[in-house]
Amino acid sequence: MRAVPAGNLDAAQIDLLDHFLDALWTEHGLSDLTLAAYRADLKATALFLKQRGRALQDARQEDLLAYLSQRFTSGARPRTAARLLSSLRRFYRYMVREGRLDADPSAQIDAPKLGRPLPKTLTEAEVEALLGAPDVGQVLGLRDRAMLELLYATGLRVSELVTLQVAQLNPRQGVLRVVGKGNKERLVPLGEEAGEWLQRYLRVVRPQLLQGRMSDELFVTQRQGAAMTRQAFWYLIKRYARKAGVRTMLSPHSLRHSFATHLLNHGADLRALQMLLGHSNLSTTQIYTHVARERLKGVHAAHHPRG
């Protein structure tokens, strides 16, 4: 996965990028998708520099500015350019740290200004409708209800939910041990409602789906007890949203965003929310204070006599 396609790069450049990507994977446990993005950014930069007679490790600040300018001219959005600059900075910091460069040529380049979009959230009524959409009289419907309840009760990422294993569940204490980004672990409370649906799934549905087979996966499918994929569960969310009449534009993180916003609306502490979501920095969690503020402004405008 981490090998760089040869393209028009010489063997030395390919080897350099392979070592960088291996270091990222080893040190930070980045996902394959993230590593692929770094790979694409750096390969494209290397090919541009090759046209200017330079290798990645020989680039000057003006070379990188010329490449960024070219990307803007060809229609790259500010967020794309910011991601590209982030890739370059991480690469050149690695080169300096490894003693292969004396200075980082990207250090003095300013990132483009980005407006921070507010995450899309569901109202509490929309969440209730979505959770009630699966037919719990059916085996798969009961499984899906348990998954949706758990997702909303815990604020897990969809990727964290579908990769849960039975060993990560502690029903006696009512907590999950979640392995998040960078292989960082956190304990997340289940909540009473989600805990009850999860127990029903474990007692009634999971044995029927496994049909005597063994599996470490918590949520399994009819396909020989395999774990559900992220894409398959996202399809289920969209299908249940249509059934529930939810018209809000959904994303795979909609229930995670709703979990965070609803907790803040009901008085949760921002630091506690940071721990529940598994954010490394509080600044990432603070986006939800803006969501809650916009919600309060909307309530005021709708219900205050002078709103």
Helices and strands as residue ranges (DSSP letters): H 11-28, H 32-51, G 56-58, H 61-73, H 78-97, H 124-131, H 139-154, H 158-162, G 166-168, E 169-170, E 175-179, G 181-183, E 185-189, H 192-200, I 201-205, H 206-210, H 230-244, H 254-265, H 270-277, H 282-285, H 287-303
